[in-house]
Amino acid sequence: MKVEQGGKIMSNSEVKKVRCRRGFSLVELMVVLVIIGLLGTLVGSNVMSFLAKAKVKTAQAQIKLFHEAVNAYYLDIGEYPSDLLDLVEEPPGVEGWNPDGYLADTDVLPRDPWRNEYYYDYPGSRDKPKFDIYSYGPDGQEGGDDDIYNGTVEESEEVL
């Protein structure tokens, strides 16, 4: 049997080759979709794990910056701030406050990576340092293994 396609006459064997090259079968498409789904699940779970770890590291870094800013405040004023807000806004009746503030390039206190506030206690409840700066972590609730304190960021760090 000869078939004409695009002005060209093709033999039976050529027609079979053209038909074979037309597309994928439903089974082939399903196998490819299953493989893509499995790869997406594996990659997605790994990305989510890295994202969760990155948020914890970000909170630890911000707490360390707060810690250093509180110590700088103490060196300038001679006493610890009553609130973290004292690091960005001059408290009334305080002399020696740095007019640029104690947190670089910001006039507001940053929130933790889970969009919650950081907490500050002076005097602190631990032996070292003399103050506590902390985030309640991903769950936003006090207690549990996910809370991040300035004392847990670097246990060996010597502070004022």
Backbone torsions as a table, in degrees:
resi	resn	phi	psi	omega
1	MET	NA	134.2	-179.6
2	LYS	-115.2	134.8	-178.9
3	VAL	-123.4	143.1	179.1
4	GLU	-101.1	128.0	178.5
5	GLN	-136.3	121.4	178.9
6	GLY	59.0	34.1	178.5
7	GLY	83.5	4.9	-178.4
8	LYS	-118.5	135.6	178.0
9	ILE	-90.6	128.2	-176.0
10	MET	-115.4	148.5	177.2
11	SER	-82.7	174.5	179.2
12	ASN	-58.5	-43.4	-178.3
13	SER	-65.6	-36.7	178.0
14	GLU	-68.9	-36.0	177.8
15	VAL	-64.5	-42.6	178.8
16	LYS	-63.0	-39.7	178.9
17	LYS	-63.9	-40.9	179.8
18	VAL	-65.3	-42.8	179.8
19	ARG	-64.9	-36.2	-179.9
20	CYS	-69.3	-28.7	-177.2
21	ARG	-89.9	2.0	-173.2
22	ARG	-70.1	-31.8	-177.4
23	GLY	176.2	-173.1	-178.9
24	PHE	-98.6	151.6	176.8
25	SER	-78.3	165.3	179.5
26	LEU	-60.9	-39.2	179.9
27	VAL	-63.7	-43.5	179.0
28	GLU	-62.2	-42.9	178.3
29	LEU	-63.6	-40.2	179.4
30	MET	-64.8	-41.1	178.8
31	VAL	-62.7	-44.2	179.4
32	VAL	-63.4	-42.4	179.1
33	LEU	-64.0	-39.6	177.5
34	VAL	-64.1	-43.8	179.1
35	ILE	-62.8	-44.2	178.5
36	ILE	-62.4	-40.9	177.8
37	GLY	-62.2	-43.6	178.8
38	LEU	-64.1	-44.3	177.8
39	LEU	-62.8	-40.8	177.9
40	GLY	-62.3	-39.6	178.2
41	THR	-65.1	-45.1	179.8
42	LEU	-64.3	-47.6	-178.8
43	VAL	-66.3	-42.9	-179.1
44	GLY	-61.1	-42.8	-179.8
45	SER	-67.8	-37.1	177.1
46	ASN	-67.1	-40.5	178.9
47	VAL	-63.9	-42.6	179.6
48	MET	-64.2	-37.6	177.8
49	SER	-64.6	-44.7	178.3
50	PHE	-64.8	-37.4	179.4
51	LEU	-64.1	-43.0	179.0
52	ALA	-63.1	-42.7	178.5
53	LYS	-65.5	-38.5	179.9
54	ALA	-64.4	-37.3	178.0
55	LYS	-65.8	-40.2	177.5
56	VAL	-63.6	-44.9	178.9
57	LYS	-62.3	-38.2	177.8
58	THR	-64.0	-44.8	177.9
59	ALA	-61.6	-42.0	178.3
60	GLN	-62.1	-41.5	-180.0
61	ALA	-66.2	-41.5	179.2
62	GLN	-66.7	-39.3	178.1
63	ILE	-64.0	-38.7	177.9
64	LYS	-64.3	-39.5	176.6
65	LEU	-64.1	-43.1	175.2
66	PHE	-58.6	-44.0	-178.8
67	HIS	-58.3	-47.8	179.3
68	GLU	-65.7	-37.6	178.8
69	ALA	-66.6	-39.4	177.5
70	VAL	-63.6	-41.7	177.7
71	ASN	-65.0	-38.8	177.0
72	ALA	-65.1	-40.5	176.1
73	TYR	-59.3	-45.3	179.6
74	TYR	-60.7	-41.7	179.7
75	LEU	-65.1	-36.8	-179.5
76	ASP	-77.5	-40.8	-170.7
77	ILE	-98.1	-32.8	-177.9
78	GLY	94.4	1.9	174.8
79	GLU	-148.8	160.7	-179.3
80	TYR	-78.7	151.2	178.3
81	PRO	-65.8	153.4	177.7
82	SER	-82.6	-19.2	-176.5
83	ASP	-153.8	154.1	176.9
84	LEU	-62.6	-26.5	179.2
85	LEU	-61.5	-25.1	177.4
86	ASP	-63.7	-15.7	179.1
87	LEU	-77.6	-22.1	-177.9
88	VAL	-116.9	-19.7	178.2
89	GLU	-126.5	132.6	-178.5
90	GLU	-67.1	120.7	178.0
91	PRO	-72.6	149.6	-179.5
92	PRO	-66.8	141.8	174.9
93	GLY	77.6	13.7	-179.6
94	VAL	-106.9	128.3	178.1
95	GLU	-104.8	143.9	178.2
96	GLY	92.8	4.6	-179.5
97	TRP	-66.9	136.1	179.6
98	ASN	-68.8	120.4	-177.9
99	PRO	-62.7	-19.7	177.1
100	ASP	-86.7	-3.7	-176.6
101	GLY	80.9	-176.4	-175.5
102	TYR	-116.2	-2.1	174.2
103	LEU	-116.0	122.4	-173.7
104	ALA	-63.8	135.6	169.9
105	ASP	57.2	34.2	176.6
106	THR	-152.0	146.4	175.3
107	ASP	-111.2	2.2	179.0
108	VAL	-129.9	155.5	177.2
109	LEU	-78.2	129.4	176.3
110	PRO	-69.4	154.7	175.1
111	ARG	-96.0	164.1	178.3
112	ASP	-72.4	169.7	-176.1
113	PRO	-61.9	-13.4	178.9
114	TRP	-100.7	13.3	176.2
115	ARG	67.4	28.2	174.7
116	ASN	-107.2	162.4	178.2
117	GLU	-76.4	153.5	168.7
118	TYR	-84.8	151.9	-178.7
119	TYR	-114.8	149.9	-177.7
120	TYR	-137.6	131.1	176.0
121	ASP	-127.9	127.2	171.2
122	TYR	-135.0	125.7	-1.6
123	PRO	-71.7	155.1	-178.5
124	GLY	-77.0	167.1	-179.5
125	SER	-93.1	-2.5	179.8
126	ARG	-110.0	166.7	179.6
127	ASP	-68.3	-47.0	179.3
128	LYS	-134.1	137.2	-8.1
129	PRO	-73.9	-176.1	-176.3
130	LYS	-78.7	-5.3	-179.4
131	PHE	-138.6	158.3	178.4
132	ASP	-115.6	132.0	170.3
133	ILE	-124.5	128.8	-173.6
134	TYR	-154.6	161.2	174.0
135	SER	-125.4	143.7	177.9
136	TYR	-80.1	2.0	173.9
137	GLY	79.6	-163.2	-173.4
138	PRO	-61.3	-33.4	-177.3
139	ASP	-83.1	-13.6	178.8
140	GLY	69.1	10.9	-177.0
141	GLN	-113.9	140.7	178.3
142	GLU	-66.0	141.5	179.0
143	GLY	92.1	162.1	179.8
144	GLY	99.9	173.7	-176.8
145	ASP	-81.1	-9.4	-174.9
146	ASP	-93.3	-3.2	177.7
147	ASP	-69.1	141.5	-176.2
148	ILE	-121.0	118.7	-179.4
149	TYR	-113.4	157.2	176.6
150	ASN	-64.2	-27.6	176.6
151	GLY	-71.6	-22.3	-179.3
152	THR	-94.3	-10.5	179.3
153	VAL	-67.5	-48.6	175.5
154	GLU	-143.2	98.2	-176.1
155	GLU	-60.6	-30.8	-174.7
156	SER	-89.2	-1.7	-174.9
157	GLU	-71.7	128.7	175.4
158	GLU	-86.9	131.7	-179.5
159	VAL	-126.6	171.8	178.5
160	LEU	-61.3	NA	NA
